[in-house]
């Protein structure tokens, strides 16, 4: 059992999906968890369940984040959105929003958290990346670009933070059974010209050796281990959970 008693954690996008699973796993290990989400009601509901704290926040408000100071031991950068479209018709405003939310916001949160982590000589930063941080797929130019950027940010953080007790790693799931993935099915069907019923098998899992969606709790188990004491030498790494997709 991993014991995170007396540790504090912040999970972005924590009101649902992978973020909620991470919040539950960290709280079960004894951490005091803050759930950060644009959905304030959802964040408050989960915070009440876990005896934690809710933070309703718009992570695209980078001016506010630039002034933030975070006093936490664990930071899980999970918040993200998806948009499926060919490059030539991809809305530039949507591209910018995805970059802001999924690259700039994690940078600003890491920047805000590192001073207190350095002062204590301990910190765990876990960035929820994706197999798309290592591979590309058609029609996801913004998401793939953002996840590749997050990978680089995580590695630089690992190099700077390592000598001061702070680790930084990426977790790289394939398709996870979350609302974000559910919302993609119609968009993928339209982009590829196939029925929605065929999207999971023919598009989402075509490269995977294991033909099923991940469950959020499976991702959270790996996140929890990365936050624990036996992962102190694990930093700058990217852990795939993709059913063999990236083995090709």
N, C-alpha and C positions, 0 to 999 in steps of 0.2 A: 504494500500500500504506500502510495506517495503522500507524504504529509506536508501540506502547505500552510499549516497553522502559523499565524502571525504574518503571513504574506498578503499583499494587496494586489488586485488584478483589475485591469480595464480591458473590456472586450468591445470592439466596435462592431456595429451591425449585430448587436447581441440580443435583439428582441426575438429573433426567429432563426430557423435553419442551423447552419454550422455554428454561428455565433452563440445561439442559445444553448446548443449542446456543449460548447466550450465553457460557457458560463456555469452550467450545471456541473460539469466535471471538475472545474476548479473549485467551486463552492463545496462540493462533496469532499474534496481533499483538504478543506479547511481554510481556503483563501477567502478574504473579504472582497467581493466582486462588485465592480461598477459596470452596469450595462449601458453602453452608449448607443443611441439609435435616433434616427429622425422620427421614428414612431414612439413618441413619448409614452403613450398609453401602454403599448406593448412592452416597453422597457420597464415601466413601473410595475406592471403585472408580474413579470419575471423577477424583478428585484424583490418584490414582496414575498414571492415564493422562496427565494434563496436567502432572505434576510440581508439583501445587498442594497445597492444604491442605483438609482436610475439617473441618467444624464441625457436629456433630450438635446440633441445637437445636430446642426447641419454641417457636415464635414466638408461641404464645398465652400463654406464661409472661411476662406483661408486667412483673411485679415484677422479674424478673431482667434483662429488657431495659432497664428504667429505670435500672439501675446500670451498664449497659454503656458502654465507651469503644471506639470503632472508629478505627483508624489506617489508613484506606484512601483511595485517590485516586478510586475508582469504586465506586458502590453501585448495584446493579441489584435493585430490589424486584420480585420476580417471584412469590413464593410465593402460592398461592391454591387455593381449593376451590370447588366448585359444589354447589348443592342446588336441585332443581326441584320446586316445589309451589305450589298456589294459596295466596294470602295467608291465607285463613281457616283453613287447616290447616297452615300453615307453623310448624314447631317453633320456639318462641321461643329455646330454647337453641342451636339450629343457627344462627339469625339472629345471635345474640350472638357465637358462635364465628367466623362469617364476618366480622363487623365487627372483631373483635379481630385476626384474622390479616391482613386485607386493608386495614385503615385504621390501627388503633392501632399494630400492629407496624411498618409503614413509617415512621410518625411517630417512633417510638422509635429506630429505626435511623438515620434522618436526623439526629435530635437527637444521637445518639451519634457520628455521623461528622463533623458540621459543624465542631467545634472544630479538628480536625487539618487538615481541608480549608482552613479559614480561615487557619490558621497558615502553610500552604504557598502560599496564594493560588491554589489549583487544586482543583477537584472536579467530578466528573460524576455526577449522580444521574439514573438512568433508571428510571422507574416503568412496569412492564408493566401498562397499563390494558387497555382493550378497546373495541370499538365500543359496548359497553354502558356505557362511561363517558360516551358522547355520546347514545345512544339507549336505549330500553327495550324489553323483551320480556316477554310474559306469563310468570308462574310463576317468575320469577327476582328476587323483590323484594330479597333480601339481596345478591346478587351485583351487581345494577344499582346499588343504594344504595351499596355499598362502592366500586365503581369510580367513581361520581360523586364520592364523598368523596376518593378518591385523586387525582382531577383537581384538586380544590381545594387539597389539600395540596401537590401539585407546583407549582402556580402561586404559592402563598405562598412556598414554598422558593425559587423562581426570583427573586422580588422581593427577598427578604432576602439571598440568596446572590450575586446578580449583581454587586453592587459589590465583592465580595470574591473573585471568580474562580471561583465555583461556579455551574454551570448545572443546571437541573432540567427534565426533559421527560417526557412520556408517549408511549408507543407503543401504538397502539390497533388490534390485530388483530381481524379477524373470527374465524371458526372456524378453528382451527389443528389439524393432524393430531397430536394428543397424547393420552395416556391420559385426561386430564381430559375431552376432548370425546368420546372413545370411550365413557366411562362414562355420558355424558348421553343416549345414543341410546335406551336402554330407558326411562329416566325421561320423556323427551320423548314417546315413543310412547304411554306410559300417560297422560300429562297431556293430550295432544291426541286420543287415541282413534284412532290410526292405526298401521299396521304399522311395525316398526322399519326395514324396508327403504325406507320412504318418508321417514324423518325428515330425512336430509341434504338431499334436493332440496326437499321441501315445507315444511320448518321452518327448517333451519339456513341454507340458501342462497337462500331465496325472495326476499330483498331484494337479493342481490348480482348485479351484471351479469356477473361472472366466476364461473362455476359450478364451483368446486373449492375444496378446503380448502387453506389456507396450509400451508407446511412450516416447521418451527421454524427452520431455517437462514435462511429469508428474513427472519424477524423479527430474528434475531441480526445479520444484515448491517446493518440500520438501527440497532440498538443500538450496534454497533461504530462506525458513523459518528458517532453522537451523542457518543461518548466520545473522539473524536479531535480534533486541533487545528483542523481546518477548521470545526468546529461550535461554536466559541467564542462566536459571537454568537447561537446558537440556544438560547433558554431560554424557559420558560413556554409551550411549544408542545405540541400534541397531534397526533401523526402517525398518520393512519388508514392501515391496510393491510387494507381490508375489501372489496375487489373492487367498490367503488362503492356499497355499502350506504348509507353516510351521505350520498351525493350526492342521495338522494331527498328 
